[in-house]
Structure formats: structure tokens, C-alpha cells
Amino acid sequence: MHVELQQEITPLEKDDFFILLDHPDAKFDYAPHWHTDFELNIVMDSCGERVVGDSHEDFDALDVVLIGPRLPHIWKGEVEKGNHVVTIQFPEQMLDYPTMSKRIFSSIRSLLERAGRGISYVGEARLEARDRGLRLTR
């Protein structure tokens, strides 16, 4: 069965450094999609299947994934209520910002460059991303 990919137009504006989307009762009703921006997804209180590029993996209570531009993805949740998703989107052009060429940002730049296949957070990094993402929503 062939699934049609949709291009999502993110709500990022030209002058935005990033945007934060907080979905405390996420429905997981997005079609498989891609967009030109980076995206950090923090999926909480749910379980199901995550598809990022050609990777199909199950996820549970906490899932944190950094997705690069043009990388197809979808989360298929099994729980109908109580899902919480925090998404942080930032522009692909971020790699071209003059500050990103500075040595102090080299690890961030490297992380973003590797996000082209998706990066799943594990352990303490996943917990830290969740905590910081939730603080940003406040």
C-alpha cells in the first residue's frame, strides 16, 4: 500500500528563531508529512509507532526525536486521550546564521547536520528535553 506524503507548511515566520507548539491532548491525526524546517518532537503519556524516514519503531511513555528538513515522519498513537506533544520548530536557514559558524555552537551545528535521518533521544537526555520543553510552554 502506497501512502501519500504531504508537505506541511509550518507556522514559522521569516523573523522567528523558533516556535513552540503545545498540544496537551494530541490526537495523532496528522498524515505522513515532511517540511522544510527542523523539528524537535517531545511525545509524552502515549504509546504507539513512530515512523521517521525508513525507520519504524515503537514508542512509549516518553519519546523525543529531532527531525531534519524534508524528512518524512508520523507518530501513530494507540491512546486516544491524555497524549501530550510539545513540538519546537526552527528554520532550516538556521545553519546559515553567522553565529552557527562560531566554535561555541559547533556541537549544535553538528547535531543539526546529523538530524537529516532523525535523532532519537535516550536516557537522561530524553528526560532533560521533556523538562525543558515543558518549562518553555509556561
Secondary structure, DSSP 8 states (H G I E B T S, - for coil): -----EE------TT-S-EEEEETT------SEE-SSEEEEEEES--EEEEETTEEEEE-SEEEEEE-TT--EEEEES-SSS-EEEEEEE-GGGGGSGGGGSGGGHHHHHHHHHGGG-EE--HHHHHHHHHHHHHHH-
